[in-house]
Amino acid sequence: MTERWKRRPKGSNWGDFGKDDQRGRLNFLNPEKVLQAVAEVKEGKVFCLSMPLDYPGGNYHQLNRLPPLIRPMVRNNRVIYNYRKDATHTDVVCDDSVLFSNQASTHWDALAHVGSAFDADVDGIAEKVYYNGYRADEHIIGPNNDHPNVHSSENGIPGAVALGIENMATTGVQGRGVMIDLHAAYGRERKFVGYNDLMRICEADHVKVEKGDMVCLHTGLAGALMKMNKDPDIDTLENSFPVLDGADERLLQWIDESGLAVLVADNFAVEGVPGRPNVKTPAFEPLHELCIFKLGIHIGELWYLSSLNAWLREHRRFRFLLTAPPLCLPGAVGSPVTPVATV
């Protein structure tokens, strides 16, 4: 028992890494896993796994996750862009700021991103709680809640006192990546991939996932997005490309038992949203609830995996060194990321 909960959700690992843990399964990224990852580097070839942060463009699903807004800095009523202090100095300087949505493009979800209504106190009332029992309005602060440790609280801006993305950043997020190619099996078909489907793919491609691996799912969606030139076609995005079936209990069990450290995909949510037709689940996004809320598994979305995946298939490989720290942005519930794979 910890200070924050009297019982933990069924199938969760709350407390297993310590009662105050905020890193979840990133704890599996130990020196041994880093050395395993480094051993996968044979060619010294590097792949950038981020889309440009102004992709996908538009306002997909009206989520208001808009492209970045870059502005030159202004100081003393002077625009600091192509700025020269005076005729006696040769320096020419540019300085800017950016306003961006943390989860609009290639990004990580923090453990503060998804919680659940769960009776952690065993008092008959479901509280809003997050991984390891951290609480809404106490540790994850909404607008207009006064709290001494909330960043920018003077502006009424919410923030994560616990489970913010900075806890991920400080681990370095480096380990062994494992690619599973769903697109090779299903192409542009809108296929809900369950446990049996995933195992067949892994067996056919001789892919093995071990404890602490950073699993990446190539569906082909980000590659298609890049060709849409910041004008995403909703029909294509919603009715094409494979997604994980979050309603498949055996698949969720495998995610737990495999020991994977993080779960990444080149699509919008890893799992199908909405889920498999005519199947009701307690959570709207059951895979997110399992990974982020119960197990402390960070989820990466909208990564660009196409070029790396093509190289790995050509060379009959599936493992690589993956380095992917988010911005060390205290209090944020997500962050852009520029992942780097080395083979």
Backbone torsions as a table, in degrees:
resi	resn	phi	psi	omega
1	MET	NA	138.3	176.2
2	THR	-113.4	178.7	178.7
3	GLU	-66.0	-26.3	-170.3
4	ARG	-96.9	-15.7	-178.0
5	TRP	-152.9	149.3	176.3
6	LYS	-100.2	-23.5	172.0
7	ARG	-142.9	150.3	178.9
8	ARG	-105.9	157.4	-179.1
9	PRO	-59.9	147.2	176.6
10	LYS	-58.8	131.5	179.1
11	GLY	82.2	6.7	179.8
12	SER	-93.3	169.4	177.1
13	ASN	-116.7	21.9	-178.3
14	TRP	-52.5	131.5	177.5
15	GLY	88.2	-15.7	-176.2
16	ASP	-65.8	-29.9	178.1
17	PHE	-101.4	13.0	-177.9
18	GLY	115.2	148.6	-174.0
19	LYS	-66.2	-21.8	-179.1
20	ASP	-111.5	16.4	-177.5
21	ASP	-61.0	139.0	176.6
22	GLN	-127.9	11.5	-177.7
23	ARG	-108.9	-18.9	178.3
24	GLY	60.7	-137.0	-174.2
25	ARG	-74.2	-3.1	169.9
26	LEU	-62.2	-18.1	175.6
27	ASN	-61.4	-19.1	177.4
28	PHE	-76.5	-13.6	179.9
29	LEU	-82.8	70.9	-177.5
30	ASN	-93.2	175.5	-179.7
31	PRO	-54.8	-34.7	178.6
32	GLU	-61.7	-42.6	179.6
33	LYS	-67.9	-36.5	177.9
34	VAL	-64.1	-42.4	179.0
35	LEU	-65.5	-38.2	174.6
36	GLN	-60.1	-41.1	-179.2
37	ALA	-66.3	-45.0	179.6
38	VAL	-60.5	-35.2	-179.6
39	ALA	-65.6	-16.6	178.0
40	GLU	-80.1	-9.5	-178.2
41	VAL	-81.9	111.2	-178.0
42	LYS	-115.0	-32.3	-172.6
43	GLU	-108.7	-20.1	-174.5
44	GLY	72.5	18.6	-179.8
45	LYS	-88.9	136.3	-172.7
46	VAL	-116.1	139.1	177.4
47	PHE	-123.5	131.2	171.0
48	CYS	-85.6	126.6	-175.7
49	LEU	-105.4	20.3	178.2
50	SER	-109.9	138.0	165.7
51	MET	-72.7	158.7	167.6
52	PRO	-55.8	139.8	-172.3
53	LEU	-71.9	-3.2	171.5
54	ASP	-93.1	8.0	171.2
55	TYR	-101.9	149.4	8.4
56	PRO	-76.9	-13.0	-178.3
57	GLY	88.7	167.1	179.4
58	GLY	67.9	-156.6	-179.8
59	ASN	-133.6	67.4	-174.6
60	TYR	-56.6	129.2	-179.2
61	HIS	59.0	18.0	177.9
62	GLN	55.2	38.4	-179.9
63	LEU	-85.2	-5.1	-176.4
64	ASN	58.5	25.9	170.8
65	ARG	-90.7	85.7	-169.1
66	LEU	-92.2	159.8	177.1
67	PRO	-59.6	157.1	-178.9
68	PRO	-60.6	147.2	174.7
69	LEU	-112.6	111.0	-177.2
70	ILE	-101.9	131.2	-178.6
71	ARG	-133.2	143.1	174.3
72	PRO	-69.6	147.9	176.1
73	MET	-73.6	147.7	176.3
74	VAL	-123.6	125.8	177.7
75	ARG	-133.0	129.1	-179.2
76	ASN	54.4	41.0	178.4
77	ASN	64.3	20.4	178.3
78	ARG	-120.8	131.9	179.1
79	VAL	-77.2	123.3	-176.5
80	ILE	-91.6	72.9	177.3
81	TYR	-148.6	123.9	-169.7
82	ASN	51.9	41.2	-171.0
83	TYR	-93.4	130.0	174.6
84	ARG	-119.2	125.7	-173.1
85	LYS	-57.9	-49.3	177.9
86	ASP	-168.4	177.2	-174.6
87	ALA	-70.6	-13.6	-178.3
88	THR	-88.4	-8.6	180.0
89	HIS	-119.8	145.4	-176.5
90	THR	-90.9	-15.1	-173.6
91	ASP	-63.0	136.7	171.2
92	VAL	-122.6	127.6	-167.4
93	VAL	-127.2	143.2	169.2
94	CYS	-122.1	139.8	-179.4
95	ASP	-146.0	132.3	-176.9
96	ASP	-141.4	172.9	174.8
97	SER	-131.1	163.6	-178.4
98	VAL	-141.0	138.7	172.3
99	LEU	-112.0	118.9	-177.4
100	PHE	-140.1	158.5	173.1
101	SER	-87.3	126.6	-174.3
102	ASN	-61.6	-25.4	-174.5
103	GLN	-121.5	28.0	-178.0
104	ALA	-82.2	-32.6	-175.8
105	SER	-129.0	-145.4	179.9
106	THR	-59.8	121.9	-171.4
107	HIS	-157.4	168.2	167.5
108	TRP	-107.7	145.6	166.4
109	ASP	-93.0	129.9	173.7
110	ALA	-76.8	166.9	177.1
111	LEU	-70.9	-10.6	173.7
112	ALA	-87.2	1.1	-175.7
113	HIS	-75.4	-37.5	-176.1
114	VAL	-134.4	125.4	171.9
115	GLY	-120.7	-160.6	-178.9
116	SER	-155.4	156.1	171.6
117	ALA	-83.1	109.7	-172.5
118	PHE	-146.8	137.1	-179.3
119	ASP	-81.7	80.2	-178.8
120	ALA	-76.8	-20.0	-178.4
121	ASP	-91.0	-7.9	-176.4
122	VAL	56.3	43.7	178.6
123	ASP	-113.8	9.6	179.5
124	GLY	85.2	1.6	-179.0
125	ILE	-121.2	127.8	178.2
126	ALA	-79.6	117.3	177.2
127	GLU	-91.8	160.5	171.3
128	LYS	-83.2	109.1	-177.2
129	VAL	-129.6	162.1	-178.7
130	TYR	-124.8	-176.5	-178.6
131	TYR	-48.1	137.3	177.3
132	ASN	62.0	22.3	172.6
133	GLY	83.3	7.3	177.6
134	TYR	-65.9	145.5	-164.8
135	ARG	-109.5	144.5	169.9
136	ALA	-64.2	142.2	177.2
137	ASP	69.5	-5.1	172.6
138	GLU	-113.1	-44.6	179.3
139	HIS	-114.0	-31.0	175.3
140	ILE	-113.1	104.4	-165.4
141	ILE	-99.1	124.4	177.0
142	GLY	-83.6	175.9	179.8
143	PRO	-58.2	144.1	174.2
144	ASN	68.3	14.3	172.0
145	ASN	-97.0	121.9	178.9
146	ASP	-76.6	130.1	177.3
147	HIS	-156.1	131.8	-173.6
148	PRO	-66.0	-20.3	-174.8
149	ASN	-106.4	6.6	179.9
150	VAL	-80.6	127.2	-179.3
151	HIS	-69.7	135.5	-179.6
152	SER	60.8	26.9	-176.7
153	SER	-65.7	-20.6	179.2
154	GLU	-64.8	-18.4	177.6
155	ASN	-98.4	6.5	-177.8
156	GLY	71.7	19.5	-177.9
157	ILE	-86.4	132.7	180.0
158	PRO	-70.6	165.6	178.6
159	GLY	-168.3	161.6	-179.4
160	ALA	-99.6	106.6	173.8
161	VAL	-68.2	-31.9	174.0
162	ALA	-125.2	156.1	174.7
163	LEU	67.5	14.9	175.8
164	GLY	-67.4	164.5	-174.0
165	ILE	-64.5	-20.1	179.1
166	GLU	-62.5	-26.7	177.6
167	ASN	-66.7	-31.3	174.6
168	MET	-74.1	-44.9	-175.7
169	ALA	-58.5	-39.0	-174.6
170	THR	-72.4	-10.1	174.5
171	THR	-80.0	-16.7	-174.9
172	GLY	88.3	-28.7	178.8
173	VAL	47.7	66.0	177.4
174	GLN	-132.0	133.2	-179.9
175	GLY	-175.2	-161.1	-176.6
176	ARG	-93.8	118.1	175.5
177	GLY	-84.5	145.7	176.5
178	VAL	-129.3	124.5	-178.8
179	MET	-97.6	129.3	171.5
180	ILE	-116.7	122.1	-170.8
181	ASP	-98.3	91.1	177.2
182	LEU	-71.5	-32.2	-177.1
183	HIS	-65.2	-35.7	179.6
184	ALA	-63.1	-30.2	-178.1
185	ALA	-85.2	-35.4	-170.2
186	TYR	-124.1	-5.3	178.7
187	GLY	57.6	-132.3	-178.0
188	ARG	-92.3	10.7	178.9
189	GLU	-67.8	136.9	173.8
190	ARG	-79.5	83.0	-174.9
191	LYS	-106.8	127.0	172.7
192	PHE	-84.2	108.2	-172.4
193	VAL	-87.2	115.8	177.0
194	GLY	-97.9	-172.2	-176.9
195	TYR	-59.6	-50.1	-177.4
196	ASN	-61.5	-39.9	177.1
197	ASP	-61.5	-46.7	-177.1
198	LEU	-64.2	-40.7	179.8
199	MET	-65.4	-37.5	177.5
200	ARG	-63.5	-40.8	178.9
201	ILE	-63.6	-47.0	-179.3
202	CYS	-62.2	-40.6	179.4
203	GLU	-65.9	-43.4	-178.3
204	ALA	-64.9	-36.1	-177.2
205	ASP	-98.2	5.6	178.1
206	HIS	58.4	39.3	-179.9
207	VAL	-92.6	133.0	177.6
208	LYS	-126.4	129.5	177.9
209	VAL	-106.3	127.4	-179.8
210	GLU	-119.1	165.0	-178.7
211	LYS	-54.2	130.1	178.1
212	GLY	89.3	-3.0	178.5
213	ASP	-73.0	152.9	178.6
214	MET	-104.7	101.9	-169.4
215	VAL	-86.4	128.9	179.4
216	CYS	-119.4	129.9	-178.6
217	LEU	-107.8	117.2	178.2
218	HIS	-93.6	115.2	178.5
219	THR	-108.8	-17.3	-177.8
220	GLY	93.8	-6.6	-174.6
221	LEU	-66.9	-44.6	-178.4
222	ALA	-63.4	-35.7	175.7
223	GLY	-61.1	-39.6	176.9
224	ALA	-68.2	-39.1	178.0
225	LEU	-58.7	-41.2	-178.2
226	MET	-62.0	-28.4	179.9
227	LYS	-83.8	-9.6	-179.2
228	MET	-85.2	-4.4	172.8
229	ASN	54.6	48.7	175.2
230	LYS	64.8	23.3	175.0
231	ASP	-130.5	74.5	-171.8
232	PRO	-63.5	133.7	178.6
233	ASP	-90.2	110.2	-172.4
234	ILE	-63.6	-40.9	-178.6
235	ASP	-60.2	-44.1	178.9
236	THR	-64.2	-44.4	-175.2
237	LEU	-68.9	-31.8	-176.4
238	GLU	-90.4	-16.4	-174.0
239	ASN	-124.0	12.9	-179.3
240	SER	-133.5	160.7	172.8
241	PHE	74.9	140.8	-178.3
242	PRO	-70.5	151.5	177.1
243	VAL	-137.9	156.9	174.8
244	LEU	-73.9	147.5	179.6
245	ASP	-91.7	97.6	-177.5
246	GLY	-67.0	-12.5	179.2
247	ALA	-89.6	-3.8	-178.9
248	ASP	-85.0	104.3	-176.1
249	GLU	-61.5	-35.6	179.5
250	ARG	-67.4	-34.8	175.9
251	LEU	-65.4	-44.6	178.4
252	LEU	-61.8	-38.4	177.9
253	GLN	-63.4	-39.5	178.9
254	TRP	-65.0	-40.7	177.8
255	ILE	-56.6	-41.6	177.5
256	ASP	-67.8	-54.7	-171.3
257	GLU	-71.4	-25.2	-179.7
258	SER	-65.9	-25.4	-178.5
259	GLY	78.4	13.2	179.2
260	LEU	-57.3	145.4	-175.3
261	ALA	-86.3	-40.3	178.0
262	VAL	-142.4	161.8	179.5
263	LEU	-130.3	126.0	-171.7
264	VAL	-129.9	146.0	172.4
265	ALA	-145.5	163.9	178.6
266	ASP	-97.6	25.9	177.4
267	ASN	-122.9	-168.7	-170.3
268	PHE	-79.9	-25.4	-173.1
269	ALA	-149.6	9.7	-175.9
270	VAL	67.0	-59.6	177.2
271	GLU	-89.2	162.9	176.6
272	GLY	-72.3	127.6	177.6
273	VAL	-131.1	117.2	-3.4
274	PRO	-65.7	167.3	-174.7
275	GLY	-73.7	-171.7	-179.3
276	ARG	-54.6	131.7	-176.2
277	PRO	-54.9	140.7	174.7
278	ASN	66.8	19.1	176.1
279	VAL	-120.5	120.2	-179.4
280	LYS	-99.5	137.1	176.7
281	THR	-130.5	151.8	-180.0
282	PRO	-58.3	-37.1	178.4
283	ALA	-100.9	143.3	176.8
284	PHE	-64.7	-35.7	177.3
285	GLU	-124.1	81.6	-173.2
286	PRO	-63.6	-32.5	178.3
287	LEU	-68.5	-39.5	175.9
288	HIS	-62.4	-42.3	-179.2
289	GLU	-62.6	-43.9	178.4
290	LEU	-61.6	-53.3	-172.5
291	CYS	-67.7	-56.0	-170.8
292	ILE	-80.3	-47.0	-174.4
293	PHE	-78.2	-46.6	-173.6
294	LYS	-88.8	-40.5	-169.5
295	LEU	-110.6	-8.3	-178.2
296	GLY	66.4	37.5	176.9
297	ILE	-99.5	116.1	177.2
298	HIS	-70.3	142.7	-179.2
299	ILE	-112.6	132.4	174.8
300	GLY	-108.0	135.6	-176.4
301	GLU	-131.3	152.8	177.0
302	LEU	59.8	34.1	172.6
303	TRP	-76.7	149.2	176.9
304	TYR	-94.4	105.7	-173.5
305	LEU	-111.3	-2.9	-169.3
306	SER	-62.1	-48.4	-176.0
307	SER	-67.6	-43.9	177.8
308	LEU	-62.0	-45.6	-178.5
309	ASN	-60.6	-42.3	-180.0
310	ALA	-61.8	-41.9	179.5
311	TRP	-65.4	-43.4	-179.4
312	LEU	-62.6	-42.5	179.6
313	ARG	-65.7	-41.0	179.9
314	GLU	-61.2	-36.1	-176.6
315	HIS	-99.9	9.7	176.7
316	ARG	54.6	46.5	176.8
317	ARG	-125.3	160.7	175.2
318	PHE	-138.7	-4.8	-179.1
319	ARG	-111.7	153.4	-177.8
320	PHE	-164.1	164.4	172.6
321	LEU	-81.3	127.0	-179.1
322	LEU	-122.2	126.7	176.9
323	THR	-123.9	120.2	-169.8
324	ALA	-152.0	56.7	176.4
325	PRO	-73.7	140.2	173.6
326	PRO	-77.2	-179.9	170.7
327	LEU	-64.1	140.1	176.6
328	CYS	-84.2	75.8	-170.4
329	LEU	-113.3	93.4	-173.7
330	PRO	-55.9	132.3	175.0
331	GLY	89.5	-6.7	-177.9
332	ALA	-82.1	148.3	-179.8
333	VAL	-100.0	8.2	174.9
334	GLY	-170.6	171.3	-178.5
335	SER	-160.8	141.0	166.7
336	PRO	-59.1	156.0	179.0
337	VAL	-148.1	144.8	172.3
338	THR	-115.7	84.9	-177.7
339	PRO	-70.0	148.5	178.4
340	VAL	-126.7	126.6	174.1
341	ALA	-108.2	137.8	178.7
342	THR	-125.6	131.4	-175.6
343	VAL	-120.9	NA	NA
